[in-house]
Amino acid sequence: MSDERMLRSLDEHGVLHLTMNRPERKNAFDEEQWDAFETALADAEADPTVAVVLLSGAGGNFSSGADLASFGGDPRPPREDGYASGFFAAEARVLSFAKPLVAAVTGIAIGGGCTIALAADLTYAGTGLRARLPFANLGLVPEIASSYLLQATIGRQRANELMFTAEWIDADRALELGMVARVLPDDELLDAALAKAREIAQWPTSGLMAIKRTLSTAHRTGIEAALEIEHAEMAKATGSPENIEAIMAFMEKRDPDFRQFRQ
């Protein structure tokens, strides 16, 4: 099965390659894209023929994060799964995903594109990586438990610097910080990540899942605490004057002016 938003390819080794497929929007996430991502992970988790998932983006970019152009559309009907939106369903799914998740990341990886890569079990970067955690720039707060996962990965001081400045992160910087396991030339990235995923997939899936449980259990309390505060603060920040100014600046292709709110 394959959705046009999330291409799927399962090989004989048990590696399911998922490709985010909105290249014209740099694989930005609107509600349909979040839904497609969550559904693909749910299906992979339930499919006994899938041992490892490899995630990448089409068109030379991983993902530019939330599709700001999709904000403000008609309200969607209530979801049957109880989640407030496709984002919350996908966030919960990726953080609880039971099988090894490998990310091959190059080009743009902004916002959700960067935090999904942080949530993956193994992340390989291409030399063309340009990542950013733009929450301060948008008047928002971190998501997908990145307020915890980034600190757990690179340490508090470095995490604070990246979050407070919203600076760009290239491949060398990501490797130096420990955000990625390895950097490869862009044209070699996908093959190398696939080879590593197949190396992992040779072992019993039950054993891989058990190993992941042992590795992730120590982080569960931190992730749950991060989600609680992230959701509460995001609800307050979304639609705030600062957030509206950030979105308008993006639409108008100008720098946001947050000094107006300090008077």
C-alpha positions, 0 to 999 in steps of 0.5 A: 500500500502506498499513499501519494503523500507517503511513499512506501517500499518494503524490501526482502530484508524487512526494511520499509522505506517511507518517503515524505512526498511533497517535494513542491512544498519541501515536504512540509506538513499539513494535516493530510501529511501528518495523517499519512505519516501516522498511518504509515507508522501504525501500519509498519508497527502492525506488519510482521514483515517489517523489521526496520523503518527508513524515513527520508524526504523526496526532492532533496529535502527532508521536511520544512516542518509545519506548512504555514500556508495551510493555517487558517483553513476550514475546521476539520471534523473531530477525529475518531482516535481522540487526538485533536489533530493529525499532528498530535496523533503523529507525534504520539506515534513516532515517540512510541514507535516500537521498531527501529526508526532510521532517518536519512536527512539532508537539505531542509530539516526545519521544525518538525523536520528536525524534531522527527529526526531527533526522535529517530533511533538513528539519524544519518545526514547528508552534507547538504543538511540545513536544519533549524529549530525555529520555535523562538523565531515563530513565537512558539515552543518546542514540539515532539518532546524535543525540549527533552530529547535535544538536551538528552542528546547534546546536553543542556547548554548546547540545547539552550543555545540552539533553541534560544537562537533558532540558528541554522545547523549544517551537517558538520555542526550536527555531527559535532553536537551528536545530533546525527550518527554520521555525515555522508555525501548527499548522493551516497546518503540514502544507500548508506542509510538503507545498508545500515537499516538492512544490517539491523534488520537481519536480527530477530524483530522481537529482539530489536523491539526488546532492545528498543524498549530497554533503551527508551524506558529510561527516557520515558518520564522525561518525554512524558513531562516534555509533552505535557509542558510543550502542549500547555505552552503551545496552546498559549503561544499559538495565535498570540500576537507574536506568533501572528506577527511571525506568520505574517512576516513569513507570508510577506517575506520579511523579517518579523518585528518582535520589538513592538511587543516590548513597549 
